[in-house]
């Protein structure tokens, strides 16, 4: 009842009603927003410069897709770093059970 299923290929997320999903913690939320805005609108990076470069090449759709995937891959890696500290082995059952518990 408390399992969130994310189908990254299909683009769906199933969240049970009993599960509360909070926003991304700072500074990850801000870093992700900035990285995505640089991929989707690269002109923003040089908009405030007094002498911007003469050419800013926009990425092709295929490259833009890869850049967006890289932003989210980095986000997931940062979110899940140190997950092993949250794994607890419960040995009261005939077979040991590994439980994920993060406070």
PEKALIN-V713207 format. One record per pair of residues at least 24 apart in sequence whose ideal C-beta (glycine too) atoms are under 8 Angstrom apart, sorted by the first residue. I is the first residue (numbers start at 1). J is the second residue. Records with the same first field share a line. If there is no record, write none. Layout:
I=J ; J
This chain:
24=75 ; 79
28=75 ; 78 ; 79
32=71 ; 72 ; 75
35=71 ; 74
36=68 ; 71
39=64 ; 67 ; 68 ; 71
40=64 ; 68
